[in-house]
Amino acid sequence: MDIVVCIKQVPDPEHFSKIVLDAKTKLVRREGIPVVVNQVDKHALEAALQIREKFSGRVTVISMGPPQAREAIEEAFAMGADGGVLLSDRAFAGADSLTTAYTLAQAIKKFSPFDLILLGNETADSGTRQVAPQLAEFLDVPHVTNVRTIGFNSGDTLIVERSMENGHMKIEVRLPAVLAVNRTINEPRIPSVIDIMQVATKEIKVCGLADLGLSSEDVGLVGSPTQMANLFESRRERRREILDGAAVTAARQAVERLRELNAL
Amino acid sequence: MDFSFSREQEMLKKAVRGFAESNVAPRVPELEQKGAFPFDLVKGMGQMGLLGLTNSRPYGGTGMGYMARTIAIEEVSRIYPSLGFFFQAGNLFMFAVEGFGSEDQKRKYLPDLCKGTKISSFGVTEQMGGSDPSAMMTTSKLDGESYVVNGRKSFITNVEVADTLGFVAKTGDSFSVFFVEKGTKGYEVTRREPRPGLRCMPVNELVFSNCKIPKGNLVGEEGRGMAIAITTISVIGRTGAAGVALGAAQGAFEGAAKFCNGRVMYGKPISNLQAIQFMLADMSTDIEASRWLCYRPAWLLDQGKNPREIGPDIARSKLFAVDMALRTCLKAQEVMGAYGQSPEYRVEIFLRDAIELLTAGGTQEIMRLTVGRALAS
């Protein structure tokens, strides 16, 4: 089975407090913040590796990002991925979820025959949860999001469980398909020393705009239909009022004040 | 000069950190309370390939090197120095066998030790022969196809759980290294020493009473035992103790820094107070200085330097790292006030473990002697 796993390098959530929003440029300043593989993407990769171990096949990771995103692919190699594609070009920068999905879809069509595509359900930095459904639409295959288990039926169908607010849905999916998994699906493996030492033997295929045969009008910031209108830090300020008197009186006063503030 | 890690080393650091944070950290309270040897975690480290970082591939190791080993020790010890100490105590016999043993010994013992499915220990110290190993009383006399061993060893880490014990004994006027299998007649592990720290690595006494071991259990040549033991203790024991000290200090520092950023006094986190900032700055400077003193001998060993030539470098790193860890853990306790003494915050564990390192691989005074003698010559 050929499995493609889409991964993304994101700022380390443990350092989110250091991220600065630039009010002038409307850009997120990430200088000095370490980057990591988006955590739930590791769960997607783990799911792919477990499927490969059961049914054999090949796991290819694909990532779109700056040249340093090759580190994310190397980490995926250390976990056991067989192949890696890095989509890196200045023209891809500033992509919204739609052009990200479009670019990934074109690369997958060109380089990676697939039976199954796995992604993390969302990214730690933007968290739109849109890329998986959009990718499936571009590739014209079914998709399921928020997947917590993957089971195999006979033939070309999967039985997956999708987490819901108050339970889960069991869904039969025909392959090829796109699945976006959540963190409950598994525990990602920790690479062994031998796996780490073998990373250097695996090659990352780096592709730019020309390699994919795409127009700069259709990718990156230029091709993105959504544009950043504003960027600001939300501040929550606390106010404090002390109500004196007996409990019953204070409670009545509290209700009145809350009504005045439109909180009730 | 290039101070950066290789990409492999960076990935190793990340992987060991992941293992320590997700697999080791949740177990610390239970292991501290029970003082039980963590067979499963040792096996886990073996499966990851961490126990054989300095052993070669044909014998089950990975051969990634001494820098890699230092990284692994630091990362495990940052969470739990007691487990990090396994790289010290557990690697000694593995080094002696790979460096000086026969091909048969290497193939028979090293793969399981690298995997962590078997455990080894290494015994040199005796009641009257610690810093002065030449005063040791344990003897080994050749009798036909066997050696007959008599004597006792003290303060031997992990011998209680070891499948194989390497040890040094007097053979006439000189010394030799041997090993004995668990269950051999005449070899008995006795009293467990109560220890303040490194609680999951048991320390025991052991007794040899007319213990017959096969001639093939001699490691290296007869009479070369002291050189083998001293090299082993220097390259594995002292670097191991230094790495554990470094990790313990880092763990204590991080605990203290986190505490200071969260603890509010006078309306602000206490990390805003200059008095606290000075202490945190001193701690981080101390740790960073120690880190490079630890990395240098490891790097030199990876460059193929003769361990004997870098004995003083190794001694310096152990001397500084252990004193630094004690200073750092005490400062961490100081900035945390009473919370610093609570096991919940773990800084007290780091301090107790650091105290144990004072004598591991040789006392601090022996380290000074090693450096001092090299300077005098």
Interface residues (C-beta under 8 A of the other chain):
Chain A: E71 E74 E75 A78 I190 P191 S192 V193 I194 I196 M197 V199 A200
Chain B: R7 E8 M11 L12 K14 A15 G18 F19 S22 N23 Q47 M48 G49 L50 L53 T62 M64 A68
